[in-house]
Structure formats: structure tokens, C-alpha cells
């Protein structure tokens, strides 16, 4: 899993460089991580499952063995985090 927050001060980390494993080309700069990558591993897994279930909260609730309102609340939390990251 890609680290997103500084272990020293918990500020958000940025990407400094990307390197091609085939030809060795390297791109350097100061790049902000996309909103989805800033989510926790658990939240990313939730979003991935949501997409795989075609956005069905009912199916998500069945898969996670949680109530529909609990799954809805989790989705709302993820949505709010993404909106905050996009600002």
C-alpha cells in the first residue's frame, strides 16, 4: 500500500517521482495524490467493492453482513472525505 501520510507529522505526502520499470524513464516533480489514493486502505476496499457490486448498497450490505443504513453511512463518510480532498 502506498503511504499517503507522513509518519512523523501526519501531513499528506506528495509523489516526488515515477519510474518506468521497462525502460527506466523517470518523471520527477511534486505531485498531489488523487483523492481516491488519499483514502485509507479500508475505505479504498469499500469503494472497490461498491463498484464491483454495480453501486448496489443492498448487495454491499449483504456482502459485508451489515445493515443497509450502516453501509449508506459508510458511503456518505467516504463521499465527504473525497469532497474535502478535492477542495
C-alpha positions, 0 to 999 in steps of 0.5 A: 500500500502506498503511504499517503501520510507522513509518519512523523507529522501526519501531513499528506505526502506528495509523489516526488517521482515515477519510474518506468520499470521497462525502460527506466524513464523517470518523471520527477516533480511534486505531485498531489495524490488523487483523492481516491489514493488519499483514502485509507486502505479500508475505505479504498476496499469499500469503494472497490467493492461498491463498484464491483457490486454495480453501486448496489448498497443492498448487495454491499450490505449483504456482502459485508453482513451489515445493515443497509443504513450502516453501509449508506453511512459508510458511503456518505463518510467516504463521499465527504472525505473525497469532497474535502480532498478535492477542495 
